[in-house]
Every structure is written in C-alpha cells, then in structure tokens.
Amino acid sequence: MTEGQWKQVQNTTHFIVEQQAKFEGQRAKNAAAADKRFAQAEKRLAGLERFADRATRAADRRMAKAEAETAELKAALRSLLQAMRRSAGNGKGKA
C-alpha cells in the first residue's frame, strides 16, 4: 500500500468515525427528548385517570340519588293510585 493509499484509508476511517459520533450524539438527543415526552404523557395520563375516577364517583352518587328519588316517587304514586281507587270505589257505592 502506498503512502497516498494509506492516507486515503485514514481519512475515510476518520470520516466514518466522525459521522458515527454525530449519529450517536443525535440518537442520544432524540432518546432524551422521547423520554421527556413520555414522562409528560405519563403525567397527563395520570391526571386523566384521576379526573375519570372523580367523574365516575360523582356520576355514581348522582345515579344513586336518582334511584332513591325514583323509588320515593313510585311509592308516592302507588299511594296516590290506591287512594284514588278507594275514592272511586266509594263514590260508586254512594251514587
């Protein structure tokens, strides 16, 4: 191998090493940025989970209240219907 060929191999090797170092540096930056975005996404997801839990508990409370009110309304309507039936029955007997 001539001295010129040896110098060309050295230059090519140096260029490849520099390019690889640049690539690795960029890859490390990209990985760090991805890790940061992932951590932010995890925080947002945790916040959404807390919100969903609170909303579900609130909806459960409202549903339980509505069911109780519905039961009370049904009972009141039954009583009213029974009273109306008794009244209607008494009215027929008197007329």
Backbone as a chain_set.jsonl record, in Angstrom:
{"seq": "MTEGQWKQVQNTTHFIVEQQAKFEGQRAKNAAAADKRFAQAEKRLAGLERFADRATRAADRRMAKAEAETAELKAALRSLLQAMRRSAGNGKGKA", "coords": {"N": [[0.859, -1.167, 0.0], [0.552, 2.149, -0.842], [1.825, 5.297, 0.341], [-0.006, 7.343, -0.169], [-2.358, 5.892, -0.558], [-2.618, 4.811, 1.97], [-3.024, 7.151, 3.454], [-5.467, 7.908, 2.39], [-7.113, 5.82, 3.31], [-6.921, 6.327, 6.045], [-8.121, 8.871, 6.17], [-10.701, 8.252, 5.252], [-11.503, 6.447, 7.246], [-11.396, 8.174, 9.468], [-13.408, 9.984, 8.736], [-15.67, 8.276, 8.744], [-15.744, 7.546, 11.455], [-16.204, 10.07, 12.629], [-18.743, 10.656, 11.53], [-20.244, 8.59, 12.634], [-20.035, 9.25, 15.34], [-21.416, 11.702, 15.336], [-23.932, 10.773, 14.597], [-24.536, 9.077, 16.778], [-24.574, 10.974, 18.821], [-26.776, 12.537, 18.046], [-28.722, 10.562, 18.165], [-28.753, 10.067, 20.895], [-29.695, 12.544, 21.812], [-32.24, 12.532, 20.654], [-33.327, 10.311, 21.952], [-33.359, 11.243, 24.587], [-35.159, 13.363, 24.322], [-37.439, 11.94, 23.594], [-37.817, 10.421, 25.908], [-38.432, 12.476, 27.683], [-40.835, 13.441, 26.566], [-42.371, 11.151, 26.896], [-42.476, 10.937, 29.689], [-43.936, 13.255, 30.253], [-46.326, 12.581, 28.987], [-47.1, 10.426, 30.557], [-47.631, 11.762, 32.969], [-49.79, 13.358, 32.169], [-51.616, 11.35, 31.541], [-51.97, 10.171, 34.052], [-53.237, 12.289, 35.331], [-55.589, 12.392, 33.824], [-56.659, 9.919, 34.515], [-57.169, 10.328, 37.246], [-59.105, 12.342, 37.012], [-61.108, 10.931, 35.63], [-61.749, 9.011, 37.56], [-62.803, 10.676, 39.604], [-64.978, 11.779, 38.214], [-66.457, 9.469, 37.688], [-67.105, 8.613, 40.288], [-68.693, 10.794, 41.073], [-70.766, 10.595, 39.211], [-71.783, 8.11, 39.966], [-72.749, 8.765, 42.506], [-74.753, 10.608, 41.813], [-76.417, 8.926, 40.322], [-77.224, 7.067, 42.263], [-78.67, 8.779, 43.919], [-80.689, 9.567, 42.149], [-81.936, 7.098, 41.731], [-82.913, 6.59, 44.302], [-84.688, 8.739, 44.556], [-86.435, 8.084, 42.511], [-87.518, 5.706, 43.492], [-88.849, 6.717, 45.73], [-90.713, 8.35, 44.422], [-92.164, 6.429, 42.98], [-93.329, 5.051, 45.105], [-94.905, 7.093, 46.202], [-96.64, 7.557, 44.054], [-97.92, 5.067, 43.912], [-99.305, 5.119, 46.34], [-100.962, 7.313, 45.868], [-102.476, 6.363, 43.679], [-103.752, 4.184, 44.919], [-105.285, 5.542, 46.795], [-106.904, 7.005, 45.075], [-108.275, 4.925, 43.805], [-109.652, 3.827, 45.972], [-111.221, 6.004, 46.6], [-112.671, 6.296, 44.233], [-114.044, 3.874, 44.255], [-115.593, 4.22, 46.549], [-117.125, 6.322, 45.753], [-118.761, 5.207, 43.757], [-120.383, 3.509, 45.137], [-121.971, 5.252, 46.621], [-123.397, 6.732, 44.805]], "CA": [[0.0, 0.0, 0.0], [1.364, 3.365, -0.934], [1.554, 6.285, 1.386], [-1.231, 8.038, -0.567], [-3.489, 4.997, -0.282], [-2.734, 4.733, 3.434], [-3.618, 8.419, 3.902], [-6.867, 7.875, 1.976], [-7.782, 4.919, 4.253], [-7.015, 7.048, 7.325], [-9.133, 9.93, 6.02], [-12.008, 7.6, 5.176], [-11.788, 5.934, 8.593], [-11.669, 9.335, 10.313], [-14.726, 10.485, 8.336], [-16.678, 7.324, 9.233], [-15.805, 7.674, 12.92], [-16.877, 11.339, 12.927], [-20.156, 10.521, 11.201], [-20.846, 7.713, 13.634], [-20.133, 10.025, 16.582], [-22.528, 12.646, 15.16], [-25.158, 9.983, 14.617], [-24.777, 8.647, 18.165], [-24.956, 12.17, 19.582], [-28.155, 12.877, 17.683], [-29.569, 9.5, 18.682], [-28.878, 10.295, 22.338], [-30.591, 13.69, 21.99], [-33.594, 12.08, 20.312], [-33.786, 9.426, 23.027], [-33.655, 12.084, 25.751], [-36.398, 14.088, 24.028], [-38.527, 10.967, 23.647], [-38.028, 10.105, 27.326], [-39.11, 13.624, 28.287], [-42.225, 13.432, 26.099], [-43.037, 10.006, 27.512], [-42.748, 11.295, 31.089], [-45.045, 14.213, 30.236], [-47.544, 11.844, 28.64], [-47.491, 9.654, 31.746], [-48.242, 12.697, 33.92], [-51.126, 13.712, 31.666], [-52.469, 10.167, 31.678], [-52.313, 10.042, 35.468], [-54.24, 13.319, 35.593], [-56.856, 11.954, 33.224], [-57.195, 8.82, 35.329], [-57.753, 10.921, 38.458], [-60.332, 13.02, 36.602], [-62.107, 9.899, 35.32], [-62.191, 8.44, 38.842], [-63.69, 11.641, 40.267], [-66.218, 11.879, 37.435], [-67.212, 8.229, 37.89], [-67.687, 8.651, 41.643], [-69.772, 11.789, 41.075], [-71.886, 10.016, 38.451], [-72.366, 7.059, 40.81], [-73.547, 9.419, 43.554], [-75.98, 11.149, 41.191], [-77.276, 7.795, 39.944], [-77.828, 6.54, 43.492], [-79.676, 9.754, 44.349], [-81.817, 9.475, 41.219], [-82.637, 5.84, 42.005], [-83.658, 6.763, 45.549], [-85.812, 9.63, 44.271], [-87.384, 7.321, 41.691], [-88.216, 4.784, 44.39], [-89.792, 7.528, 46.509], [-91.779, 8.778, 43.524], [-93.007, 5.259, 42.726], [-94.12, 4.793, 46.315], [-95.918, 8.148, 46.31], [-97.63, 7.318, 43.007], [-98.732, 3.913, 44.329], [-100.221, 5.588, 47.387], [-101.955, 8.168, 45.236], [-103.37, 5.499, 42.906], [-104.579, 3.433, 45.856], [-106.265, 6.479, 47.357], [-107.869, 7.322, 44.018], [-109.112, 3.737, 43.613], [-110.577, 3.754, 47.119], [-112.178, 7.106, 46.46], [-113.55, 5.972, 43.109], [-114.904, 2.792, 44.717], [-116.563, 4.783, 47.493], [-118.031, 7.181, 45.003], [-119.707, 4.375, 43.016], [-121.34, 2.946, 46.082], [-122.846, 6.318, 47.11], [-124.18, 7.354, 43.739]], "C": [[0.909, 1.235, 0.0], [0.976, 4.313, 0.18], [0.266, 7.048, 1.089], [-2.464, 7.188, -0.283], [-3.72, 4.891, 1.227], [-3.412, 5.991, 3.979], [-5.114, 8.443, 3.552], [-7.675, 6.969, 2.918], [-7.957, 5.616, 5.597], [-8.1, 8.119, 7.258], [-10.544, 9.335, 5.988], [-12.431, 7.079, 6.544], [-12.146, 7.075, 9.54], [-13.07, 9.889, 10.015], [-15.842, 9.582, 8.881], [-16.847, 7.44, 10.739], [-16.517, 8.964, 13.315], [-18.378, 11.258, 12.654], [-20.891, 9.654, 12.214], [-21.018, 8.448, 14.958], [-21.284, 11.023, 16.492], [-23.861, 11.911, 15.254], [-25.505, 9.566, 16.038], [-25.199, 9.818, 19.035], [-26.394, 12.558, 19.308], [-29.13, 11.839, 18.223], [-29.794, 9.686, 20.18], [-29.812, 11.47, 22.617], [-32.041, 13.285, 21.717], [-34.169, 11.194, 21.408], [-34.163, 10.236, 24.262], [-34.961, 12.846, 25.538], [-37.594, 13.15, 24.097], [-38.844, 10.59, 25.093], [-38.794, 11.235, 28.016], [-40.579, 13.659, 27.864], [-43.01, 12.288, 26.736], [-43.394, 10.314, 28.969], [-43.909, 12.289, 31.171], [-46.361, 13.515, 29.922], [-48.029, 11.015, 29.82], [-48.164, 10.552, 32.779], [-49.646, 13.078, 33.473], [-52.081, 12.549, 31.814], [-52.895, 9.97, 33.128], [-53.375, 11.075, 35.848], [-55.601, 12.947, 35.019], [-57.48, 10.818, 34.011], [-57.822, 9.35, 36.607], [-59.07, 11.613, 38.134], [-61.436, 12.004, 36.335], [-62.632, 9.256, 36.601], [-63.157, 9.375, 39.555], [-65.027, 11.734, 39.541], [-67.079, 10.64, 37.628], [-67.86, 8.207, 39.27], [-68.852, 9.632, 41.712], [-70.996, 11.249, 40.333], [-72.561, 8.913, 39.26], [-73.236, 7.663, 41.912], [-74.849, 9.967, 42.971], [-76.941, 10.028, 40.815], [-77.966, 7.22, 41.174], [-78.927, 7.478, 43.992], [-80.91, 9.672, 43.455], [-82.615, 8.2, 41.451], [-83.466, 5.946, 43.272], [-84.878, 7.654, 45.321], [-86.874, 8.923, 43.441], [-88.18, 6.36, 42.557], [-89.239, 5.541, 45.238], [-90.98, 7.951, 45.656], [-92.722, 7.613, 43.213], [-93.903, 4.966, 43.918], [-95.223, 5.833, 46.455], [-97.013, 7.95, 45.265], [-98.521, 6.126, 43.344], [-99.764, 4.329, 45.371], [-101.335, 6.435, 46.794], [-102.954, 7.329, 44.441], [-104.299, 4.693, 43.82], [-105.664, 4.328, 46.45], [-107.332, 6.82, 46.319], [-108.801, 6.142, 43.767], [-110.131, 3.603, 44.749], [-111.655, 4.822, 46.99], [-113.168, 6.813, 45.338], [-114.509, 4.853, 43.494], [-115.958, 3.296, 45.669], [-117.577, 5.64, 46.777], [-119.089, 6.381, 44.273], [-120.782, 3.846, 43.953], [-122.348, 3.976, 46.55], [-123.769, 6.86, 46.036], [-125.377, 6.538, 43.443]], "O": [[1.886, 1.325, 0.744], [-0.042, 4.153, 0.854], [-0.482, 7.368, 2.013], [-3.487, 7.696, 0.175], [-4.857, 4.883, 1.698], [-4.27, 5.908, 4.859], [-5.927, 8.941, 4.331], [-8.799, 7.311, 3.286], [-9.014, 5.513, 6.22], [-8.903, 8.256, 8.181], [-11.462, 9.857, 6.621], [-13.579, 7.25, 6.952], [-13.089, 6.962, 10.323], [-13.821, 10.22, 10.932], [-16.837, 10.072, 9.416], [-17.97, 7.434, 11.242], [-17.342, 8.962, 14.229], [-19.185, 11.735, 13.451], [-22.021, 9.953, 12.6], [-22.038, 8.286, 15.628], [-22.043, 11.183, 17.447], [-24.795, 12.373, 15.909], [-26.657, 9.692, 16.454], [-26.076, 9.681, 19.888], [-27.146, 12.873, 20.23], [-30.221, 12.177, 18.682], [-30.904, 9.483, 20.674], [-30.624, 11.415, 23.54], [-32.951, 13.654, 22.46], [-35.344, 11.305, 21.756], [-35.17, 9.951, 24.911], [-35.774, 12.963, 26.455], [-38.65, 13.527, 24.606], [-40.012, 10.457, 25.459], [-39.686, 10.989, 28.827], [-41.464, 13.877, 28.692], [-44.182, 12.449, 27.074], [-44.49, 9.987, 29.425], [-44.762, 12.181, 32.052], [-47.391, 13.824, 30.521], [-49.233, 10.912, 30.057], [-49.153, 10.156, 33.397], [-50.576, 13.119, 34.279], [-53.242, 12.743, 32.176], [-54.049, 9.639, 33.401], [-54.302, 10.771, 36.598], [-56.634, 13.162, 35.652], [-58.701, 10.76, 34.159], [-58.885, 8.884, 37.017], [-60.04, 11.493, 38.883], [-62.574, 12.195, 36.766], [-63.827, 8.986, 36.715], [-64.198, 8.944, 40.051], [-66.083, 11.765, 40.173], [-68.302, 10.745, 37.723], [-69.023, 7.828, 39.41], [-69.877, 9.345, 42.33], [-72.128, 11.429, 40.781], [-73.787, 8.795, 39.24], [-74.314, 7.152, 42.217], [-75.917, 9.809, 43.563], [-78.153, 10.171, 40.975], [-79.159, 6.918, 41.134], [-79.984, 7.028, 44.434], [-82.04, 9.703, 43.942], [-83.844, 8.217, 41.376], [-84.593, 5.453, 43.322], [-85.966, 7.37, 45.824], [-88.07, 9.134, 43.641], [-89.389, 6.215, 42.375], [-90.357, 5.068, 45.44], [-92.122, 7.914, 46.113], [-93.94, 7.79, 43.187], [-95.087, 4.669, 43.761], [-96.357, 5.491, 46.791], [-98.191, 8.155, 45.559], [-99.727, 6.157, 43.098], [-100.932, 3.95, 45.299], [-102.501, 6.298, 47.164], [-104.159, 7.566, 44.526], [-105.485, 4.539, 43.53], [-106.816, 3.917, 46.588], [-108.517, 6.914, 46.641], [-109.994, 6.337, 43.54], [-111.305, 3.307, 44.523], [-112.836, 4.576, 47.237], [-114.367, 7.056, 45.481], [-115.674, 4.881, 43.098], [-117.105, 2.853, 45.612], [-118.75, 5.679, 47.15], [-120.229, 6.837, 44.175], [-121.953, 3.754, 43.584], [-123.486, 3.615, 46.853], [-124.83, 7.399, 46.351], [-126.167, 6.896, 42.571]]}, "num_chains": 1, "name": "protein.A"}
